Amino acid sequence: MVKPPLKPGVKIAIQANPEPTEEDLQFWEQMGLRYAVLWTDQTKSGPEYYASRREIFAKHGIEVYGFGNADVHNQPLLVLGGEGREAKIEQYKNHIRALGAAGVPYTTYAHMANGIWSTEPELTRGGARGRAFNMATATHGTWRTTKYELPLTNGREYSEDEAWTNFEEFIRQVVPVAEQAGVRIGIHPDDPPVPRLGGAPRIFSRFDDYKRALAIANSPNIGVCLCAGCWLEGGPAMGATVEEAIAHFAAEGKLFKVHFRNVDKPLPHFVETFVDDGYADMFSIMKALATAKFDGVAIPDHIPAMAGGPRVGTAFTIGYMKALLDRANAEIGHH
């Protein structure tokens, strides 16, 4: 089975509530969206639930491209090992099997042992609140209800070698399951992409990290969820621009999903801002996707909180992305 075929072309998608109201579905349909990615947790994860969500969205002409399970995402046991690790790996494999059984072709996976790190939100254009990170004042990372606090977020210092050994053991168990299920797994960058925080290595913080990890996996089903925002947070330290990374991973057939967002500047202190208001040229990034014949989905991500409620920011960002894609396709002769 290995890899499901995808229709050609960049697909703009919504990261959606898996239990939408009719108004939600109408809103997404009115924006012309045809793809969605969803998240749940272990309380609902399973083939029946995944299939039932596909059915609900399909009634509005929206295909469920991906489904994540937060309980097998950003898990210290998978990154650093410890008691219960094998059970967590088995839980992850069951998530992949359930996706395959339900006909969902993709899931995002993040390999952080101590969560996503943020500092107090800061104001961006027009007083909109955006997520921020300031290395000078950061004290902790979070994932869901868990808080990982300095100085040692996971109890002790862990070496790079330990982290890579654990990744290798994990991914080698996952690869045959993903290939048999026909499910692609896109690995998300560390957020923020700092190679070590709180004594724990963060091994998806550089372009070379990805090349090493994908060589270890050695599977058409293991690839990249390229978060443009995280990549821009890292700036020159990433070792490649967003456009260079897109070209490289797409040429290898390993670019599966893109988080389309902008930040005001790179580390050590950044604020997430509107797609048209950061330091990156987002048209250049969209054109790189179209030029590389990327056939996965691009989603808006971490949209600043605008006046009028969350749908306002979503509509602004989707409209902007659609215009960028139309222009990029026109320039390179795609239709």
WOFEN-V235032 format. One record per pair of residues at least 6 apart in sequence whose ideal C-beta (glycine too) atoms are under 6 Angstrom apart, sorted by the first residue. I is the first residue (numbers start at 1). GAP is how many residues later the second one is. D is the distance in whole Angstrom. If there is no record, write none. Layout:
I	GAP	D
I	GAP	D
This chain:
1	181	4
2	177	5
2	218	6
3	217	5
4	101	5
4	178	5
6	289	4
8	287	5
10	279	5
10	280	6
10	284	5
10	288	6
10	315	6
11	24	5
11	286	5
12	286	6
12	309	5
12	310	6
13	22	4
13	23	6
13	24	6
13	52	6
13	284	4
13	286	5
14	14	5
14	19	5
14	22	5
15	22	5
15	284	5
16	20	4
16	22	6
18	20	4
18	22	6
18	35	5
25	35	4
29	31	5
31	287	5
35	28	5
35	30	5
35	262	5
36	21	6
36	26	5
36	28	6
37	28	6
37	29	4
38	15	6
38	29	5
39	29	4
41	29	5
41	30	5
42	29	4
45	24	5
45	50	6
46	52	5
47	51	4
47	54	4
47	55	5
50	17	6
50	48	6
50	52	4
50	54	5
51	51	4
53	11	6
54	10	5
57	7	5
64	40	6
65	41	6
65	232	5
66	40	4
66	41	6
67	32	6
67	37	5
68	39	6
68	40	5
69	26	5
72	19	5
72	20	4
72	23	5
73	37	5
74	36	5
74	38	5
74	41	6
74	69	4
75	13	6
76	37	5
76	78	6
77	7	6
77	8	5
77	11	4
78	10	6
78	92	5
79	32	6
79	34	4
80	33	5
80	74	6
80	78	5
81	85	5
89	81	6
89	84	6
93	84	5
96	81	5
96	82	5
96	85	5
96	87	5
97	84	6
99	8	6
99	84	5
100	81	3
100	82	5
100	83	5
106	78	5
106	150	6
107	78	6
108	78	5
108	80	6
108	117	5
109	76	5
109	78	5
110	78	4
111	93	6
112	78	6
113	41	6
113	87	4
114	27	5
114	34	4
114	39	4
114	84	5
114	86	5
115	26	3
115	27	5
115	28	4
115	33	5
116	75	5
117	16	6
117	21	6
117	24	4
117	75	6
118	13	5
118	15	5
119	13	5
119	14	6
119	15	5
119	18	5
119	19	6
121	8	5
121	11	6
122	10	4
122	149	5
124	6	4
124	147	6
124	149	4
124	180	5
125	149	6
125	152	5
128	176	4
128	177	6
128	178	5
129	176	4
130	141	5
130	142	4
130	143	5
130	174	4
131	141	5
131	171	6
132	139	5
133	59	5
133	137	6
134	135	4
135	133	4
139	11	6
140	7	5
140	8	6
140	9	5
141	7	4
150	48	5
152	47	4
153	45	3
153	47	6
154	46	5
157	42	4
158	42	5
160	41	5
163	38	4
163	40	5
168	48	5
171	46	5
175	42	6
175	44	5
178	7	6
178	43	4
179	42	5
184	37	5
184	72	5
185	37	5
186	37	5
186	38	6
186	39	3
186	70	4
186	71	5
188	37	4
188	39	6
189	15	5
189	38	5
189	41	4
190	12	4
190	14	5
190	15	5
191	39	5
192	41	5
193	12	4
193	37	6
193	40	6
193	41	4
195	7	6
195	10	5
203	6	5
206	33	5
207	31	6
207	32	4
207	33	4
208	31	6
214	40	6
223	31	3
223	33	5
224	25	5
224	30	6
224	31	5
225	32	4
226	32	5
227	32	4
228	14	5
228	32	6
228	33	6
228	57	6
229	32	4
229	34	6
231	7	6
231	11	5
232	31	5
232	48	5
233	30	6
233	34	6
233	37	5
235	31	3
242	43	5
243	45	4
246	42	4
246	43	6
246	46	5
247	45	5
249	6	4
250	42	4
250	44	5
255	39	6
256	40	5
257	39	5
257	40	6
258	40	4
259	42	4
260	38	5
260	40	6
260	61	6
261	40	4
261	41	5
262	11	6
262	13	5
262	16	3
262	18	5
262	20	6
263	7	4
263	9	5
263	15	5
264	7	5
264	9	5
264	14	5
265	14	5
272	30	5
274	30	6
275	7	5
275	42	6
275	45	5
283	41	5
286	38	4
286	39	6
286	42	5
287	41	4
290	38	4
290	39	6
290	42	6
290	44	6
291	41	6
300	17	4
303	10	4
303	14	5
306	6	5
306	7	4
